[in-house]
Amino acid sequence: MINPYLVAQYAKVFPAGTVVFKEGEIGEDVFLIESGEIRIKRTVMGQEILFAHLGPGELFGEMSYLTKERRSATAEATKESRILVIPGEGFAAILRNHPKLTFDLFTALVRRLQETDRHLEIFSISGPLERVVHYLAEGSAEALPFRDACAFLAMPPEALEAALVRLTEWGVVSVSKGMVSVLKKHDLLHYQKLLELRKRHEQDKPG
Ligand code: CMP
C-alpha cells in the first residue's frame, strides 16, 4: 500500500477523453491508475494501433522514466480516471520503499511482452479473415468493441467488417451496437484449424 500522504499529493482526476500525454512527447512522470481506464495507443501511417487498456493498480509512463526516451505511445482516459502522477525521482523512491511494487512492475512488463508477442503473431498472418479468426479464437474476450478490434488488429474498419460478415454467416460471431461477440468459440477454433489446413495445402501445392 502506498503512503496515503503520497496519494493525496500526486492524485489527479482526468475526465473521460483526456489525453494524458502524446506519443513522442518528452516526460518523466510515472502514472499509477487508482480508478478508471487508460487506453494506450500508437498511430502508424495514419492507422491507430491499440496496445492496451489499463485499469486500477496498473502503471504507465514508466518507460520514458527508465529509458529517458520520448513517450512510446499516447495515453488517453476512456473514462473519468483518478491517477497518481508521480515525478520520476519520486517514483524511484517509491520503488526503493515498496519492493512489492517493483515486483508488480516487473510482472506487468512481462505481461506486456506476452501481449507484444501476440501482436507479432497476429501481424505475421497475411489474410484478413485468417487474422480476425486467429485473434478471436486465441483471445479471452467474449465480447469487445469493434473499434478496439480494428485498432488491435491494425485493420481498416471495412476489412474487419468484411471478415466479420463471413463469420456472422457461419453463426460463430455476432455484431451488434458496435460490439463483436464470440458466440461459438469451439466452432471458431475448428474454423481456425480449417483455415490453417487450407493454407498449408496451398503452400504444398507444386508449382
Ligand atoms: P512511456 O513510453 O513513458 O509512454 C507510453 C507508455 O505506454 C509507456 O511508457 C508504457 O507505460 C505504456 N506502453 C507502451 N507500450 C505498451 C504496451 N505494449 N502495452 C501496454 N502499455 C504499453
Residues whose N, C-alpha, C, O or C-beta is under 5 A from the ligand:
A	BS01	CMP	I40 F51 A52 L59 F60 G61 E62 M63 S64 Y65 R70 R71 S72 A73 R112
